[in-house]
Amino acid sequence: MSEVDEESKQISYTVVCDENGNVKLDCPAIGKQFAAEEISAQVLRKLVHDSSKFLNDKVTKAVVTVPAYFNDSQRTTTKDAVPASPC
């Protein structure tokens, strides 16, 4: 978790490690911890919903890119989030 120690001081939620050492965001209001890909999937779902509403048509395809500076783990997490947020 040393990668996110400095950044975690700047946010209002708690960053924790699960039993496998994966970083999770703790949301005590609903008693749940979220993985990065779960957060990404929620963002993608919202984008699909808002786009469909704006276009007045169902969005069925999208191109999702990642910044060049993402490491392999971040790219994989982003890829994992896409199927979790079906159009």
Biopython code that builds the backbone (N, CA, C, O; Angstrom):
import numpy as np
from Bio.PDB.StructureBuilder import StructureBuilder

atoms = [
    (1, "MET", "N", (0.817, -1.198, 0.000)),
    (1, "MET", "CA", (0.000, 0.000, 0.000)),
    (1, "MET", "C", (0.855, 1.253, 0.000)),
    (1, "MET", "O", (0.321, 2.362, -0.006)),
    (2, "SER", "N", (2.153, 1.100, 0.006)),
    (2, "SER", "CA", (3.036, 2.261, 0.024)),
    (2, "SER", "C", (2.840, 3.153, -1.198)),
    (2, "SER", "O", (3.136, 4.347, -1.145)),
    (3, "GLU", "N", (2.341, 2.581, -2.305)),
    (3, "GLU", "CA", (2.095, 3.363, -3.518)),
    (3, "GLU", "C", (1.067, 4.462, -3.297)),
    (3, "GLU", "O", (1.140, 5.515, -3.929)),
    (4, "VAL", "N", (0.113, 4.228, -2.410)),
    (4, "VAL", "CA", (-0.990, 5.170, -2.235)),
    (4, "VAL", "C", (-0.979, 5.885, -0.888)),
    (4, "VAL", "O", (-1.914, 6.622, -0.574)),
    (5, "ASP", "N", (0.058, 5.681, -0.094)),
    (5, "ASP", "CA", (0.115, 6.297, 1.233)),
    (5, "ASP", "C", (-0.053, 7.813, 1.180)),
    (5, "ASP", "O", (-0.862, 8.376, 1.918)),
    (6, "GLU", "N", (0.701, 8.466, 0.321)),
    (6, "GLU", "CA", (0.659, 9.928, 0.252)),
    (6, "GLU", "C", (-0.699, 10.419, -0.252)),
    (6, "GLU", "O", (-1.269, 11.358, 0.304)),
    (7, "GLU", "N", (-1.214, 9.783, -1.304)),
    (7, "GLU", "CA", (-2.499, 10.192, -1.869)),
    (7, "GLU", "C", (-3.654, 9.932, -0.914)),
    (7, "GLU", "O", (-4.629, 10.683, -0.900)),
    (8, "SER", "N", (-3.554, 8.874, -0.117)),
    (8, "SER", "CA", (-4.659, 8.522, 0.781)),
    (8, "SER", "C", (-4.887, 9.574, 1.863)),
    (8, "SER", "O", (-5.953, 9.604, 2.478)),
    (9, "LYS", "N", (-3.909, 10.427, 2.099)),
    (9, "LYS", "CA", (-4.063, 11.502, 3.087)),
    (9, "LYS", "C", (-4.955, 12.629, 2.555)),
    (9, "LYS", "O", (-5.425, 13.465, 3.326)),
    (10, "GLN", "N", (-5.184, 12.650, 1.254)),
    (10, "GLN", "CA", (-5.916, 13.743, 0.623)),
    (10, "GLN", "C", (-7.380, 13.417, 0.332)),
    (10, "GLN", "O", (-8.078, 14.219, -0.288)),
    (11, "ILE", "N", (-7.844, 12.271, 0.763)),
    (11, "ILE", "CA", (-9.213, 11.858, 0.449)),
    (11, "ILE", "C", (-10.030, 11.666, 1.718)),
    (11, "ILE", "O", (-9.481, 11.500, 2.807)),
    (12, "SER", "N", (-11.342, 11.689, 1.564)),
    (12, "SER", "CA", (-12.219, 11.626, 2.737)),
    (12, "SER", "C", (-12.619, 10.209, 3.121)),
    (12, "SER", "O", (-13.245, 10.020, 4.164)),
    (13, "TYR", "N", (-12.285, 9.225, 2.331)),
    (13, "TYR", "CA", (-12.609, 7.839, 2.654)),
    (13, "TYR", "C", (-11.331, 7.103, 3.039)),
    (13, "TYR", "O", (-10.232, 7.627, 2.860)),
    (14, "THR", "N", (-11.470, 5.913, 3.555)),
    (14, "THR", "CA", (-10.330, 5.150, 4.033)),
    (14, "THR", "C", (-9.877, 4.144, 2.984)),
    (14, "THR", "O", (-10.692, 3.446, 2.381)),
    (15, "VAL", "N", (-8.579, 4.081, 2.776)),
    (15, "VAL", "CA", (-7.986, 3.092, 1.885)),
    (15, "VAL", "C", (-7.440, 1.981, 2.759)),
    (15, "VAL", "O", (-6.661, 2.236, 3.677)),
    (16, "VAL", "N", (-7.846, 0.740, 2.479)),
    (16, "VAL", "CA", (-7.432, -0.407, 3.292)),
    (16, "VAL", "C", (-6.929, -1.523, 2.381)),
    (16, "VAL", "O", (-7.117, -1.486, 1.165)),
    (17, "CYS", "N", (-6.294, -2.504, 2.987)),
    (17, "CYS", "CA", (-5.880, -3.716, 2.277)),
    (17, "CYS", "C", (-6.801, -4.848, 2.695)),
    (17, "CYS", "O", (-7.139, -4.982, 3.871)),
    (18, "ASP", "N", (-7.207, -5.667, 1.723)),
    (18, "ASP", "CA", (-8.005, -6.835, 2.083)),
    (18, "ASP", "C", (-7.077, -7.979, 2.489)),
    (18, "ASP", "O", (-5.863, -7.797, 2.574)),
    (19, "GLU", "N", (-7.645, -9.148, 2.738)),
    (19, "GLU", "CA", (-6.859, -10.284, 3.218)),
    (19, "GLU", "C", (-5.841, -10.781, 2.194)),
    (19, "GLU", "O", (-4.910, -11.503, 2.552)),
    (20, "ASN", "N", (-6.005, -10.404, 0.925)),
    (20, "ASN", "CA", (-5.059, -10.796, -0.126)),
    (20, "ASN", "C", (-4.043, -9.704, -0.448)),
    (20, "ASN", "O", (-3.215, -9.863, -1.345)),
    (21, "GLY", "N", (-4.111, -8.592, 0.290)),
    (21, "GLY", "CA", (-3.195, -7.486, 0.059)),
    (21, "GLY", "C", (-3.637, -6.527, -1.027)),
    (21, "GLY", "O", (-2.870, -5.648, -1.421)),
    (22, "ASN", "N", (-4.862, -6.677, -1.522)),
    (22, "ASN", "CA", (-5.397, -5.772, -2.543)),
    (22, "ASN", "C", (-5.927, -4.498, -1.901)),
    (22, "ASN", "O", (-6.517, -4.533, -0.821)),
    (23, "VAL", "N", (-5.712, -3.382, -2.572)),
    (23, "VAL", "CA", (-6.187, -2.097, -2.072)),
    (23, "VAL", "C", (-7.695, -2.005, -2.284)),
    (23, "VAL", "O", (-8.202, -2.328, -3.358)),
    (24, "LYS", "N", (-8.402, -1.562, -1.251)),
    (24, "LYS", "CA", (-9.857, -1.382, -1.307)),
    (24, "LYS", "C", (-10.203, -0.011, -0.743)),
    (24, "LYS", "O", (-9.448, 0.553, 0.050)),
    (25, "LEU", "N", (-11.335, 0.515, -1.152)),
    (25, "LEU", "CA", (-11.868, 1.752, -0.591)),
    (25, "LEU", "C", (-12.970, 1.362, 0.370)),
    (25, "LEU", "O", (-13.912, 0.665, -0.006)),
    (26, "ASP", "N", (-12.857, 1.806, 1.604)),
    (26, "ASP", "CA", (-13.815, 1.439, 2.639)),
    (26, "ASP", "C", (-14.927, 2.471, 2.706)),
    (26, "ASP", "O", (-14.670, 3.670, 2.819)),
    (27, "CYS", "N", (-16.163, 1.998, 2.635)),
    (27, "CYS", "CA", (-17.343, 2.864, 2.713)),
    (27, "CYS", "C", (-18.165, 2.435, 3.924)),
    (27, "CYS", "O", (-19.057, 1.597, 3.798)),
    (28, "PRO", "N", (-17.875, 3.002, 5.098)),
    (28, "PRO", "CA", (-18.574, 2.579, 6.310)),
    (28, "PRO", "C", (-20.067, 2.905, 6.302)),
    (28, "PRO", "O", (-20.836, 2.276, 7.030)),
    (29, "ALA", "N", (-20.486, 3.871, 5.495)),
    (29, "ALA", "CA", (-21.902, 4.245, 5.449)),
    (29, "ALA", "C", (-22.779, 3.077, 5.004)),
    (29, "ALA", "O", (-23.919, 2.945, 5.447)),
    (30, "ILE", "N", (-22.242, 2.235, 4.129)),
    (30, "ILE", "CA", (-23.009, 1.072, 3.677)),
    (30, "ILE", "C", (-22.348, -0.243, 4.086)),
    (30, "ILE", "O", (-22.823, -1.323, 3.732)),
    (31, "GLY", "N", (-21.258, -0.143, 4.830)),
    (31, "GLY", "CA", (-20.594, -1.340, 5.339)),
    (31, "GLY", "C", (-19.979, -2.212, 4.267)),
    (31, "GLY", "O", (-20.054, -3.438, 4.340)),
    (32, "LYS", "N", (-19.366, -1.584, 3.263)),
    (32, "LYS", "CA", (-18.785, -2.349, 2.169)),
    (32, "LYS", "C", (-17.444, -1.769, 1.758)),
    (32, "LYS", "O", (-17.196, -0.572, 1.895)),
    (33, "GLN", "N", (-16.585, -2.642, 1.254)),
    (33, "GLN", "CA", (-15.322, -2.219, 0.677)),
    (33, "GLN", "C", (-15.380, -2.447, -0.828)),
    (33, "GLN", "O", (-15.924, -3.449, -1.293)),
    (34, "PHE", "N", (-14.816, -1.510, -1.585)),
    (34, "PHE", "CA", (-14.865, -1.578, -3.037)),
    (34, "PHE", "C", (-13.468, -1.705, -3.620)),
    (34, "PHE", "O", (-12.540, -1.018, -3.193)),
    (35, "ALA", "N", (-13.325, -2.586, -4.596)),
    (35, "ALA", "CA", (-12.081, -2.709, -5.350)),
    (35, "ALA", "C", (-12.055, -1.630, -6.428)),
    (35, "ALA", "O", (-13.094, -1.077, -6.790)),
    (36, "ALA", "N", (-10.873, -1.339, -6.932)),
    (36, "ALA", "CA", (-10.729, -0.309, -7.966)),
    (36, "ALA", "C", (-11.586, -0.611, -9.188)),
    (36, "ALA", "O", (-12.193, 0.295, -9.760)),
    (37, "GLU", "N", (-11.640, -1.894, -9.595)),
    (37, "GLU", "CA", (-12.433, -2.220, -10.781)),
    (37, "GLU", "C", (-13.927, -2.046, -10.544)),
    (37, "GLU", "O", (-14.675, -1.791, -11.487)),
    (38, "GLU", "N", (-14.372, -2.181, -9.297)),
    (38, "GLU", "CA", (-15.789, -1.935, -8.984)),
    (38, "GLU", "C", (-16.121, -0.454, -9.127)),
    (38, "GLU", "O", (-17.183, -0.095, -9.635)),
    (39, "ILE", "N", (-15.208, 0.401, -8.678)),
    (39, "ILE", "CA", (-15.402, 1.850, -8.817)),
    (39, "ILE", "C", (-15.400, 2.219, -10.297)),
    (39, "ILE", "O", (-16.255, 2.980, -10.751)),
    (40, "SER", "N", (-14.439, 1.682, -11.050)),
    (40, "SER", "CA", (-14.372, 1.955, -12.490)),
    (40, "SER", "C", (-15.637, 1.501, -13.199)),
    (40, "SER", "O", (-16.149, 2.209, -14.066)),
    (41, "ALA", "N", (-16.142, 0.343, -12.845)),
    (41, "ALA", "CA", (-17.367, -0.176, -13.459)),
    (41, "ALA", "C", (-18.552, 0.739, -13.171)),
    (41, "ALA", "O", (-19.385, 0.968, -14.047)),
    (42, "GLN", "N", (-18.633, 1.260, -11.954)),
    (42, "GLN", "CA", (-19.720, 2.186, -11.609)),
    (42, "GLN", "C", (-19.625, 3.468, -12.443)),
    (42, "GLN", "O", (-20.636, 3.984, -12.920)),
    (43, "VAL", "N", (-18.402, 3.973, -12.611)),
    (43, "VAL", "CA", (-18.203, 5.180, -13.422)),
    (43, "VAL", "C", (-18.625, 4.911, -14.862)),
    (43, "VAL", "O", (-19.309, 5.735, -15.470)),
    (44, "LEU", "N", (-18.224, 3.765, -15.415)),
    (44, "LEU", "CA", (-18.601, 3.424, -16.788)),
    (44, "LEU", "C", (-20.110, 3.266, -16.937)),
    (44, "LEU", "O", (-20.687, 3.711, -17.929)),
    (45, "ARG", "N", (-20.751, 2.634, -15.954)),
    (45, "ARG", "CA", (-22.216, 2.494, -15.990)),
    (45, "ARG", "C", (-22.891, 3.858, -16.043)),
    (45, "ARG", "O", (-23.831, 4.073, -16.807)),
    (46, "LYS", "N", (-22.395, 4.775, -15.216)),
    (46, "LYS", "CA", (-22.968, 6.125, -15.170)),
    (46, "LYS", "C", (-22.756, 6.848, -16.500)),
    (46, "LYS", "O", (-23.658, 7.529, -16.988)),
    (47, "LEU", "N", (-21.571, 6.702, -17.085)),
    (47, "LEU", "CA", (-21.305, 7.327, -18.379)),
    (47, "LEU", "C", (-22.220, 6.772, -19.467)),
    (47, "LEU", "O", (-22.735, 7.527, -20.293)),
    (48, "VAL", "N", (-22.422, 5.459, -19.470)),
    (48, "VAL", "CA", (-23.322, 4.836, -20.447)),
    (48, "VAL", "C", (-24.745, 5.353, -20.249)),
    (48, "VAL", "O", (-25.426, 5.700, -21.214)),
    (49, "HIS", "N", (-25.183, 5.401, -19.008)),
    (49, "HIS", "CA", (-26.538, 5.886, -18.707)),
    (49, "HIS", "C", (-26.718, 7.330, -19.169)),
    (49, "HIS", "O", (-27.683, 7.653, -19.862)),
    (50, "ASP", "N", (-25.783, 8.193, -18.781)),
    (50, "ASP", "CA", (-25.897, 9.608, -19.141)),
    (50, "ASP", "C", (-25.804, 9.820, -20.652)),
    (50, "ASP", "O", (-26.525, 10.646, -21.212)),
    (51, "SER", "N", (-24.913, 9.071, -21.308)),
    (51, "SER", "CA", (-24.777, 9.186, -22.765)),
    (51, "SER", "C", (-26.051, 8.744, -23.467)),
    (51, "SER", "O", (-26.510, 9.398, -24.404)),
    (52, "SER", "N", (-26.617, 7.637, -23.017)),
    (52, "SER", "CA", (-27.866, 7.139, -23.607)),
    (52, "SER", "C", (-28.989, 8.152, -23.451)),
    (52, "SER", "O", (-29.776, 8.377, -24.371)),
    (53, "LYS", "N", (-29.048, 8.755, -22.281)),
    (53, "LYS", "CA", (-30.086, 9.752, -22.019)),
    (53, "LYS", "C", (-29.894, 10.979, -22.915)),
    (53, "LYS", "O", (-30.855, 11.487, -23.492)),
    (54, "PHE", "N", (-28.655, 11.448, -23.030)),
    (54, "PHE", "CA", (-28.363, 12.617, -23.846)),
    (54, "PHE", "C", (-28.642, 12.348, -25.323)),
    (54, "PHE", "O", (-29.216, 13.190, -26.014)),
    (55, "LEU", "N", (-28.236, 11.179, -25.803)),
    (55, "LEU", "CA", (-28.402, 10.828, -27.213)),
    (55, "LEU", "C", (-29.806, 10.342, -27.545)),
    (55, "LEU", "O", (-30.172, 10.213, -28.713)),
    (56, "ASN", "N", (-30.586, 10.076, -26.501)),
    (56, "ASN", "CA", (-31.921, 9.516, -26.667)),
    (56, "ASN", "C", (-31.872, 8.217, -27.479)),
    (56, "ASN", "O", (-32.737, 7.944, -28.311)),
    (57, "ASP", "N", (-30.830, 7.433, -27.206)),
    (57, "ASP", "CA", (-30.616, 6.162, -27.890)),
    (57, "ASP", "C", (-29.722, 5.298, -27.004)),
    (57, "ASP", "O", (-28.915, 5.813, -26.231)),
    (58, "LYS", "N", (-29.870, 4.003, -27.122)),
    (58, "LYS", "CA", (-29.085, 3.099, -26.291)),
    (58, "LYS", "C", (-27.629, 3.066, -26.763)),
    (58, "LYS", "O", (-27.363, 2.918, -27.955)),
    (59, "VAL", "N", (-26.703, 3.203, -25.839)),
    (59, "VAL", "CA", (-25.280, 3.083, -26.136)),
    (59, "VAL", "C", (-24.909, 1.611, -26.002)),
    (59, "VAL", "O", (-25.086, 1.009, -24.943)),
    (60, "THR", "N", (-24.389, 1.036, -27.091)),
    (60, "THR", "CA", (-24.052, -0.393, -27.076)),
    (60, "THR", "C", (-22.569, -0.663, -27.280)),
    (60, "THR", "O", (-22.109, -1.786, -27.076)),
    (61, "LYS", "N", (-21.819, 0.353, -27.680)),
    (61, "LYS", "CA", (-20.385, 0.182, -27.906)),
    (61, "LYS", "C", (-19.649, 1.396, -27.362)),
    (61, "LYS", "O", (-20.171, 2.510, -27.339)),
    (62, "ALA", "N", (-18.426, 1.147, -26.928)),
    (62, "ALA", "CA", (-17.596, 2.244, -26.433)),
    (62, "ALA", "C", (-16.131, 1.860, -26.568)),
    (62, "ALA", "O", (-15.789, 0.678, -26.597)),
    (63, "VAL", "N", (-15.285, 2.848, -26.650)),
    (63, "VAL", "CA", (-13.843, 2.639, -26.649)),
    (63, "VAL", "C", (-13.329, 3.164, -25.317)),
    (63, "VAL", "O", (-13.538, 4.327, -24.972)),
    (64, "VAL", "N", (-12.661, 2.303, -24.580)),
    (64, "VAL", "CA", (-12.100, 2.686, -23.286)),
    (64, "VAL", "C", (-10.586, 2.655, -23.416)),
    (64, "VAL", "O", (-10.010, 1.630, -23.780)),
    (65, "THR", "N", (-9.945, 3.772, -23.120)),
    (65, "THR", "CA", (-8.489, 3.849, -23.204)),
    (65, "THR", "C", (-7.913, 4.120, -21.829)),
    (65, "THR", "O", (-8.619, 4.534, -20.909)),
    (66, "VAL", "N", (-6.625, 3.879, -21.706)),
    (66, "VAL", "CA", (-5.928, 4.175, -20.457)),
    (66, "VAL", "C", (-4.719, 5.046, -20.777)),
    (66, "VAL", "O", (-4.166, 4.960, -21.874)),
    (67, "PRO", "N", (-4.307, 5.877, -19.837)),
    (67, "PRO", "CA", (-3.124, 6.708, -20.067)),
    (67, "PRO", "C", (-1.868, 5.856, -20.269)),
    (67, "PRO", "O", (-1.773, 4.752, -19.734)),
    (68, "ALA", "N", (-0.925, 6.359, -21.025)),
    (68, "ALA", "CA", (0.322, 5.638, -21.295)),
    (68, "ALA", "C", (1.112, 5.361, -20.022)),
    (68, "ALA", "O", (1.866, 4.390, -19.961)),
    (69, "TYR", "N", (0.945, 6.204, -19.006)),
    (69, "TYR", "CA", (1.718, 6.017, -17.777)),
    (69, "TYR", "C", (1.126, 4.957, -16.847)),
    (69, "TYR", "O", (1.731, 4.654, -15.818)),
    (70, "PHE", "N", (-0.031, 4.387, -17.173)),
    (70, "PHE", "CA", (-0.600, 3.310, -16.345)),
    (70, "PHE", "C", (0.340, 2.108, -16.376)),
    (70, "PHE", "O", (0.900, 1.773, -17.420)),
    (71, "ASN", "N", (0.507, 1.465, -15.223)),
    (71, "ASN", "CA", (1.297, 0.236, -15.199)),
    (71, "ASN", "C", (0.405, -0.935, -15.604)),
    (71, "ASN", "O", (-0.792, -0.758, -15.828)),
    (72, "ASP", "N", (0.988, -2.129, -15.697)),
    (72, "ASP", "CA", (0.235, -3.297, -16.160)),
    (72, "ASP", "C", (-0.957, -3.603, -15.261)),
    (72, "ASP", "O", (-2.028, -3.971, -15.744)),
    (73, "SER", "N", (-0.770, -3.451, -13.967)),
    (73, "SER", "CA", (-1.854, -3.716, -13.018)),
    (73, "SER", "C", (-3.022, -2.760, -13.242)),
    (73, "SER", "O", (-4.180, -3.176, -13.205)),
    (74, "GLN", "N", (-2.724, -1.488, -13.472)),
    (74, "GLN", "CA", (-3.777, -0.500, -13.710)),
    (74, "GLN", "C", (-4.499, -0.763, -15.034)),
    (74, "GLN", "O", (-5.716, -0.601, -15.121)),
    (75, "ARG", "N", (-3.755, -1.165, -16.053)),
    (75, "ARG", "CA", (-4.389, -1.500, -17.340)),
    (75, "ARG", "C", (-5.310, -2.705, -17.182)),
    (75, "ARG", "O", (-6.428, -2.715, -17.698)),
    (76, "THR", "N", (-4.830, -3.722, -16.464)),
    (76, "THR", "CA", (-5.631, -4.927, -16.250)),
    (76, "THR", "C", (-6.890, -4.612, -15.465)),
    (76, "THR", "O", (-7.967, -5.115, -15.788)),
    (77, "THR", "N", (-6.767, -3.783, -14.437)),
    (77, "THR", "CA", (-7.922, -3.397, -13.631)),
    (77, "THR", "C", (-8.959, -2.678, -14.489)),
    (77, "THR", "O", (-10.159, -2.908, -14.342)),
    (78, "THR", "N", (-8.498, -1.811, -15.379)),
    (78, "THR", "CA", (-9.420, -1.100, -16.267)),
    (78, "THR", "C", (-10.115, -2.077, -17.210)),
    (78, "THR", "O", (-11.322, -1.974, -17.430)),
    (79, "LYS", "N", (-9.365, -3.020, -17.767)),
    (79, "LYS", "CA", (-9.971, -4.036, -18.646)),
    (79, "LYS", "C", (-11.001, -4.865, -17.886)),
    (79, "LYS", "O", (-12.058, -5.193, -18.423)),
    (80, "ASP", "N", (-10.692, -5.200, -16.638)),
    (80, "ASP", "CA", (-11.616, -5.996, -15.823)),
    (80, "ASP", "C", (-12.906, -5.242, -15.516)),
    (80, "ASP", "O", (-13.956, -5.857, -15.327)),
    (81, "ALA", "N", (-12.832, -3.926, -15.465)),
    (81, "ALA", "CA", (-14.012, -3.119, -15.143)),
    (81, "ALA", "C", (-14.995, -3.057, -16.306)),
    (81, "ALA", "O", (-16.198, -2.916, -16.088)),
    (82, "VAL", "N", (-14.508, -3.158, -17.521)),
    (82, "VAL", "CA", (-15.374, -2.995, -18.690)),
    (82, "VAL", "C", (-16.473, -4.057, -18.760)),
    (82, "VAL", "O", (-17.635, -3.691, -18.942)),
    (83, "PRO", "N", (-16.171, -5.350, -18.624)),
    (83, "PRO", "CA", (-17.269, -6.332, -18.661)),
    (83, "PRO", "C", (-18.246, -6.196, -17.492)),
    (83, "PRO", "O", (-19.395, -6.627, -17.589)),
    (84, "ALA", "N", (-17.799, -5.608, -16.405)),
    (84, "ALA", "CA", (-18.661, -5.431, -15.237)),
    (84, "ALA", "C", (-19.656, -4.297, -15.425)),
    (84, "ALA", "O", (-20.537, -4.097, -14.589)),
    (85, "SER", "N", (-19.521, -3.552, -16.520)),
    (85, "SER", "CA", (-20.438, -2.435, -16.765)),
    (85, "SER", "C", (-21.031, -2.552, -18.162)),
    (85, "SER", "O", (-20.723, -1.741, -19.035)),
    (86, "PRO", "N", (-21.872, -3.546, -18.380)),
    (86, "PRO", "CA", (-22.398, -3.772, -19.731)),
    (86, "PRO", "C", (-23.227, -2.595, -20.235)),
    (86, "PRO", "O", (-23.941, -1.936, -19.480)),
    (87, "CYS", "N", (-23.106, -2.359, -21.527)),
    (87, "CYS", "CA", (-23.873, -1.273, -22.157)),
    (87, "CYS", "C", (-25.311, -1.689, -22.337)),
    (87, "CYS", "O", (-26.118, -0.914, -22.850)),
]
sb = StructureBuilder()
sb.init_structure("model")
sb.init_model(0)
sb.init_chain("A")
sb.init_seg("    ")
for serial, (resi, resn, name, xyz) in enumerate(atoms, 1):
    if name == "N":
        sb.init_residue(resn, " ", resi, " ")
    sb.init_atom(name, np.array(xyz, "f"), 0.0, 1.0, " ", f" {name:<3s}", serial, name[0])
structure = sb.get_structure()
